[in-house]
Protein backbone atom coordinates (compact mmCIF):
# COMPACT_ATOMS: atom_id res chain seq x y z
CA UNK A 1 0.00 0.00 0.00
CA UNK A 2 2.92 2.37 0.55
CA UNK A 3 3.43 3.00 -3.15
CA UNK A 4 -0.20 4.14 -3.46
CA UNK A 5 0.29 6.75 -0.74
CA UNK A 6 3.52 7.81 -2.45
CA UNK A 7 1.57 8.12 -5.68
CA UNK A 8 -0.87 10.50 -3.98
CA UNK A 9 2.04 12.56 -2.65
CA UNK A 10 3.58 12.56 -6.13
CA UNK A 11 0.36 14.00 -7.59
CA UNK A 12 0.45 16.81 -5.04
CA UNK A 13 4.13 17.46 -5.66
CA UNK A 14 3.61 17.42 -9.43
CA UNK A 15 0.86 20.02 -9.11
CA UNK A 16 3.17 22.28 -7.08
CA UNK A 17 5.97 21.83 -9.63
CA UNK A 18 3.59 22.79 -12.43
CA UNK A 19 2.62 25.96 -10.57
CA UNK A 20 6.27 26.85 -9.98
CA UNK A 21 7.87 25.87 -13.28
CA UNK A 22 5.21 25.53 -15.96
CA UNK A 23 6.41 23.78 -19.12
CA UNK A 24 9.96 24.97 -19.99
CA UNK A 25 10.57 24.83 -23.75
CA UNK A 26 14.04 23.37 -23.28
CA UNK A 27 12.75 20.38 -21.29
CA UNK A 28 11.85 17.32 -23.43
CA UNK A 29 8.14 16.61 -22.95
CA UNK A 30 6.53 13.15 -23.23
CA UNK A 31 3.50 14.61 -25.03
CA UNK A 32 5.80 15.69 -27.85
CA UNK A 33 7.02 12.09 -28.07
CA UNK A 34 3.40 10.93 -28.17
CA UNK A 35 2.83 13.38 -31.01
CA UNK A 36 5.80 11.98 -32.93
CA UNK A 37 4.49 8.45 -32.36
CA UNK A 38 1.06 9.44 -33.72
CA UNK A 39 2.61 11.05 -36.81
CA UNK A 40 4.82 8.03 -37.51
CA UNK A 41 2.01 5.53 -37.02
CA UNK A 42 -0.36 7.56 -39.19
CA UNK A 43 2.12 7.48 -42.05
CA UNK A 44 2.73 3.74 -41.64
CA UNK A 45 -0.92 2.74 -41.22
CA UNK A 46 -2.05 4.82 -44.19
CA UNK A 47 0.53 3.04 -46.32
CA UNK A 48 -0.74 -0.40 -45.25
CA UNK A 49 -4.52 0.00 -45.23
CA UNK A 50 -6.61 0.80 -48.31
CA UNK A 51 -7.76 4.37 -48.82
CA UNK A 52 -11.43 3.51 -48.34
CA UNK A 53 -13.75 4.57 -45.52
CA UNK A 54 -13.55 1.10 -43.96
CA UNK A 55 -9.79 0.86 -44.40
CA UNK A 56 -9.12 4.30 -42.94
CA UNK A 57 -11.45 3.68 -40.01
CA UNK A 58 -9.70 0.37 -39.25
CA UNK A 59 -6.33 2.10 -39.41
CA UNK A 60 -7.60 4.80 -37.06
CA UNK A 61 -8.82 2.21 -34.55
CA UNK A 62 -5.39 0.53 -34.60
CA UNK A 63 -3.74 3.92 -34.12
CA UNK A 64 -5.86 4.60 -31.04
CA UNK A 65 -5.16 1.14 -29.58
CA UNK A 66 -1.39 1.26 -30.10
CA UNK A 67 -0.90 4.83 -28.89
CA UNK A 68 -3.00 4.52 -25.74
CA UNK A 69 -1.55 1.12 -24.84
CA UNK A 70 2.04 2.39 -25.13
CA UNK A 71 1.22 5.64 -23.32
CA UNK A 72 -0.11 3.61 -20.37
CA UNK A 73 2.29 0.64 -20.42
CA UNK A 74 5.62 2.49 -20.67
CA UNK A 75 5.07 4.60 -17.50
CA UNK A 76 3.82 1.45 -15.73
CA UNK A 77 7.03 -0.41 -16.52
CA UNK A 78 9.26 2.53 -15.61
CA UNK A 79 7.53 3.10 -12.27
CA UNK A 80 7.48 -0.64 -11.44
CA UNK A 81 11.23 -0.88 -12.07
CA UNK A 82 11.81 2.27 -10.01
CA UNK A 83 9.78 0.84 -7.11
CA UNK A 84 11.78 -2.40 -7.22
CA UNK A 85 14.96 -0.37 -7.20
CA UNK A 86 14.18 2.33 -4.62
CA UNK A 87 10.86 3.84 -3.38
CA UNK A 88 12.38 7.32 -3.34
CA UNK A 89 13.24 6.95 -7.03
CA UNK A 90 9.66 5.82 -7.68
CA UNK A 91 8.33 8.92 -5.92
CA UNK A 92 10.63 11.29 -7.81
CA UNK A 93 9.82 9.78 -11.20
CA UNK A 94 6.06 9.82 -10.66
CA UNK A 95 6.28 13.40 -9.38
CA UNK A 96 7.96 14.45 -12.63
CA UNK A 97 5.42 12.49 -14.66
CA UNK A 98 2.47 14.12 -12.86
CA UNK A 99 4.10 17.52 -13.34
CA UNK A 100 4.40 16.91 -17.08
CA UNK A 101 0.76 15.82 -17.38
CA UNK A 102 -0.65 19.01 -15.83
CA UNK A 103 -0.87 22.31 -17.69
CA UNK A 104 -2.13 25.01 -15.31
CA UNK A 105 0.87 27.32 -15.61
CA UNK A 106 1.57 26.75 -19.31
CA UNK A 107 -2.09 27.47 -20.15
CA UNK A 108 -1.95 30.69 -18.15
CA UNK A 109 1.43 31.70 -19.57
CA UNK A 110 0.46 31.15 -23.22
CA UNK A 111 -2.91 32.88 -22.89
CA UNK A 112 -1.50 35.81 -20.92
CA UNK A 113 1.07 36.27 -23.69
CA UNK A 114 -1.92 37.04 -25.93
CA UNK A 115 -3.13 39.63 -23.41
CA UNK A 116 0.33 41.17 -23.31
CA UNK A 117 0.38 41.55 -27.10
CA UNK A 118 -3.13 42.98 -27.20
CA UNK A 119 -2.16 45.59 -24.62
CA UNK A 120 1.37 46.47 -25.69
CA UNK A 121 2.00 44.86 -29.08
CA UNK A 122 0.36 44.99 -32.48
CA UNK A 123 -2.63 43.11 -33.85
CA UNK A 124 -0.26 40.97 -35.91
CA UNK A 125 1.81 39.94 -32.87
CA UNK A 126 -1.42 39.21 -30.96
CA UNK A 127 -2.64 37.01 -33.81
CA UNK A 128 0.69 35.20 -33.79
CA UNK A 129 0.50 34.64 -30.03
CA UNK A 130 -3.05 33.26 -30.11
CA UNK A 131 -2.20 31.00 -33.07
CA UNK A 132 0.04 29.06 -30.66
CA UNK A 133 -2.93 27.95 -28.55
CA UNK A 134 -5.90 27.65 -30.95
CA UNK A 135 -6.68 25.50 -33.97
CA UNK A 136 -8.66 28.09 -35.93
CA UNK A 137 -7.24 30.38 -38.60
CA UNK A 138 -6.11 33.63 -36.98
CA UNK A 139 -5.05 35.80 -39.96
CA UNK A 140 -8.43 37.56 -40.23
CA UNK A 141 -9.19 37.97 -36.50
CA UNK A 142 -9.68 41.47 -35.16
CA UNK A 143 -8.72 42.45 -31.59
CA UNK A 144 -12.01 41.20 -30.18
CA UNK A 145 -11.66 37.94 -32.12
CA UNK A 146 -8.17 37.37 -30.74
CA UNK A 147 -9.33 38.00 -27.16
CA UNK A 148 -12.36 35.74 -27.67
CA UNK A 149 -10.20 32.92 -29.02
CA UNK A 150 -7.90 33.12 -25.99
CA UNK A 151 -10.82 33.16 -23.51
CA UNK A 152 -12.43 30.16 -25.24
CA UNK A 153 -9.14 28.24 -25.09
CA UNK A 154 -8.70 28.90 -21.38
CA UNK A 155 -12.32 27.90 -20.71
CA UNK A 156 -12.16 24.67 -22.74
CA UNK A 157 -8.74 23.67 -21.40
CA UNK A 158 -9.87 24.15 -17.82
CA UNK A 159 -11.25 20.68 -18.36
CA UNK A 160 -8.84 19.19 -20.94
CA UNK A 161 -5.59 20.51 -19.48
CA UNK A 162 -6.34 20.82 -15.78
CA UNK A 163 -9.33 19.10 -14.20
CA UNK A 164 -9.51 15.96 -16.37
CA UNK A 165 -5.78 15.13 -15.98
CA UNK A 166 -6.11 15.56 -12.20
CA UNK A 167 -9.06 13.17 -12.12
CA UNK A 168 -7.23 10.51 -14.10
CA UNK A 169 -4.14 10.95 -11.93
CA UNK A 170 -6.30 10.48 -8.85
CA UNK A 171 -7.82 7.28 -10.24
CA UNK A 172 -4.79 5.58 -11.79
CA UNK A 173 -1.66 7.63 -11.13
CA UNK A 174 0.74 8.81 -13.85
CA UNK A 175 0.12 5.84 -16.22
CA UNK A 176 -3.60 6.62 -16.49
CA UNK A 177 -2.73 10.30 -16.73
CA UNK A 178 -0.55 9.61 -19.78
CA UNK A 179 -3.31 7.42 -21.21
CA UNK A 180 -5.60 10.43 -21.05
CA UNK A 181 -2.98 12.78 -22.53
CA UNK A 182 -2.48 10.34 -25.42
CA UNK A 183 -6.21 10.39 -26.18
CA UNK A 184 -6.27 14.18 -25.94
CA UNK A 185 -3.23 14.51 -28.22
CA UNK A 186 -4.66 12.12 -30.81
CA UNK A 187 -7.89 14.08 -30.94
CA UNK A 188 -6.01 17.35 -31.44
CA UNK A 189 -3.96 15.84 -34.28
CA UNK A 190 -6.35 13.56 -36.17
CA UNK A 191 -9.82 14.12 -34.69
CA UNK A 192 -11.00 16.53 -37.38
CA UNK A 193 -14.16 16.12 -39.45
CA UNK A 194 -12.53 17.05 -42.72
CA UNK A 195 -11.74 15.07 -45.86
CA UNK A 196 -8.40 13.79 -44.56
CA UNK A 197 -9.49 12.68 -41.09
CA UNK A 198 -13.24 12.04 -41.26
CA UNK A 199 -12.73 8.25 -41.13
CA UNK A 200 -9.11 7.91 -39.98
CA UNK A 201 -9.71 10.16 -36.96
CA UNK A 202 -13.11 8.70 -36.04
CA UNK A 203 -11.82 6.43 -33.26
CA UNK A 204 -9.63 9.14 -31.72
CA UNK A 205 -12.49 11.65 -31.71
CA UNK A 206 -14.99 9.20 -30.21
CA UNK A 207 -12.53 8.05 -27.55
CA UNK A 208 -11.84 11.66 -26.61
CA UNK A 209 -15.59 12.32 -26.31
CA UNK A 210 -15.97 9.32 -23.99
CA UNK A 211 -12.95 10.13 -21.84
CA UNK A 212 -14.01 13.76 -21.37
CA UNK A 213 -17.72 13.22 -20.86
CA UNK A 214 -17.70 13.20 -17.06
CA UNK A 215 -14.62 15.44 -16.51
CA UNK A 216 -16.03 18.25 -18.66
CA UNK A 217 -19.28 18.32 -16.70
CA UNK A 218 -17.52 18.16 -13.35
CA UNK A 219 -15.21 20.95 -14.53
CA UNK A 220 -18.21 23.11 -15.35
CA UNK A 221 -19.68 22.72 -11.87
CA UNK A 222 -16.30 23.32 -10.25
CA UNK A 223 -16.07 26.59 -12.19
CA UNK A 224 -19.57 27.50 -11.05
CA UNK A 225 -18.58 26.75 -7.46
CA UNK A 226 -15.66 29.17 -7.85
CA UNK A 227 -17.89 32.04 -9.02
CA UNK A 228 -18.03 33.62 -5.59
CA UNK A 229 -16.22 36.87 -6.30
CA UNK A 230 -17.66 40.09 -7.72
CA UNK A 231 -15.82 39.42 -11.00
CA UNK A 232 -17.94 36.34 -11.68
CA UNK A 233 -21.74 36.06 -11.84
CA UNK A 234 -22.60 32.60 -10.51
CA UNK A 235 -26.33 32.91 -11.16
CA UNK A 236 -25.77 33.87 -14.79
CA UNK A 237 -23.10 31.17 -15.16
CA UNK A 238 -25.66 28.53 -14.12
CA UNK A 239 -28.31 30.02 -16.44
CA UNK A 240 -26.06 30.08 -19.51
CA UNK A 241 -24.63 26.65 -18.67
CA UNK A 242 -28.07 25.08 -18.58
CA UNK A 243 -29.09 26.82 -21.79
CA UNK A 244 -25.93 26.57 -23.93
CA UNK A 245 -23.93 23.60 -22.63
CA UNK A 246 -24.85 21.58 -25.75
CA UNK A 247 -24.22 24.39 -28.27
CA UNK A 248 -21.21 22.66 -29.83
CA UNK A 249 -20.54 19.80 -32.23
CA UNK A 250 -18.56 18.16 -29.42
CA UNK A 251 -20.65 16.93 -26.46
CA UNK A 252 -18.02 18.31 -24.09
CA UNK A 253 -16.47 21.56 -25.35
CA UNK A 254 -19.40 23.85 -24.56
CA UNK A 255 -19.67 22.65 -20.96
CA UNK A 256 -16.92 24.89 -19.57
CA UNK A 257 -17.20 27.54 -22.30
CA UNK A 258 -20.85 28.16 -21.37
CA UNK A 259 -19.95 28.63 -17.69
CA UNK A 260 -17.18 31.08 -18.57
CA UNK A 261 -19.46 32.98 -20.95
CA UNK A 262 -22.14 33.29 -18.29
CA UNK A 263 -19.78 34.17 -15.46
CA UNK A 264 -18.17 36.98 -17.50
CA UNK A 265 -21.35 38.07 -19.36
CA UNK A 266 -19.73 37.40 -22.74
CA UNK A 267 -20.78 35.85 -26.02
CA UNK A 268 -18.31 33.19 -27.17
CA UNK A 269 -18.00 30.76 -30.11
CA UNK A 270 -19.81 31.54 -33.38
CA UNK A 271 -18.46 31.14 -36.92
CA UNK A 272 -14.72 30.66 -37.46
CA UNK A 273 -12.34 29.65 -40.22
CA UNK A 274 -10.49 26.31 -39.94
CA UNK A 275 -7.97 25.30 -42.62
CA UNK A 276 -9.34 28.02 -44.88
CA UNK A 277 -12.97 26.87 -44.62
CA UNK A 278 -15.72 28.75 -42.79
CA UNK A 279 -17.30 26.63 -40.06
CA UNK A 280 -20.72 27.74 -38.83
CA UNK A 281 -21.13 27.36 -35.06
CA UNK A 282 -23.84 28.56 -32.69
CA UNK A 283 -23.05 31.27 -30.17
CA UNK A 284 -22.52 30.51 -26.49
CA UNK A 285 -23.63 33.14 -23.98
CA UNK A 286 -25.25 36.54 -24.38
CA UNK A 287 -23.71 39.64 -25.93
CA UNK A 288 -24.12 41.67 -22.72
CA UNK A 289 -20.93 43.65 -23.27
CA UNK A 290 -17.98 43.81 -25.68
CA UNK A 291 -15.15 41.42 -24.93
CA UNK A 292 -11.92 43.12 -23.80
CA UNK A 293 -8.34 41.82 -23.45
CA UNK A 294 -8.65 41.82 -19.65
CA UNK A 295 -11.23 39.04 -19.94
CA UNK A 296 -8.32 36.68 -20.67
CA UNK A 297 -6.96 37.37 -17.17
CA UNK A 298 -10.42 36.88 -15.66
CA UNK A 299 -10.82 33.52 -17.41
CA UNK A 300 -7.45 32.47 -16.01
CA UNK A 301 -8.50 33.37 -12.47
CA UNK A 302 -11.56 31.15 -12.88
CA UNK A 303 -9.42 28.36 -14.35
CA UNK A 304 -6.89 28.48 -11.49
CA UNK A 305 -9.61 28.49 -8.83
CA UNK A 306 -11.22 25.44 -10.44
CA UNK A 307 -7.79 23.74 -10.57
CA UNK A 308 -7.24 24.18 -6.83
CA UNK A 309 -10.74 22.89 -6.06
CA UNK A 310 -10.21 19.92 -8.40
CA UNK A 311 -6.93 19.11 -6.67
CA UNK A 312 -8.62 19.17 -3.26
CA UNK A 313 -11.41 16.87 -4.47
CA UNK A 314 -8.97 14.51 -6.19
CA UNK A 315 -6.81 14.24 -3.08
CA UNK A 316 -9.83 13.72 -0.84
CA UNK A 317 -11.22 10.98 -3.11
CA UNK A 318 -7.84 9.26 -3.40
CA UNK A 319 -7.21 9.55 0.34
CA UNK A 320 -10.58 8.06 1.27
CA UNK A 321 -10.14 5.25 -1.24
CA UNK A 322 -6.66 4.40 0.09
CA UNK A 323 -7.85 4.58 3.70
CA UNK A 324 -10.62 2.10 2.91
CA UNK A 325 -8.20 -0.22 1.10
CA UNK A 326 -5.75 0.00 3.99
CA UNK A 327 -8.51 -1.03 6.41
CA UNK A 328 -9.56 -3.94 4.21
CA UNK A 329 -6.01 -5.19 3.49
Protein Blocks (a to p, Z undefined) as FASTA:
>chain_A
ZZmmmmmmmmmmmmmmmmmnopafklccfklmmmmmmmmmmmmmmmmpccbfklmmmmmm
mmmmmmmmmmmmmmmmmmmmmmmmomklmmmmmmmmmmmmpcklmmmmmmmmmmmmmmmm
cfklmmmmmmmmccbdfklpcfklmmmmmmmmmmmmmmmmmmmmmmmmmmnojmlmmmmm
mmmmmmmmmmccbfklmmmmmmmmmmmmmmmmmmmmmmmmmmmmmmmbfkbcfklmmmmm
mmmmmmcfbfklmmmmmmmmmmnopaeehiddeehiacddddedjdfbccdfklmmmmmm
mmmmmmmmmmmmmmmmmmmmmmmmmmmZZ
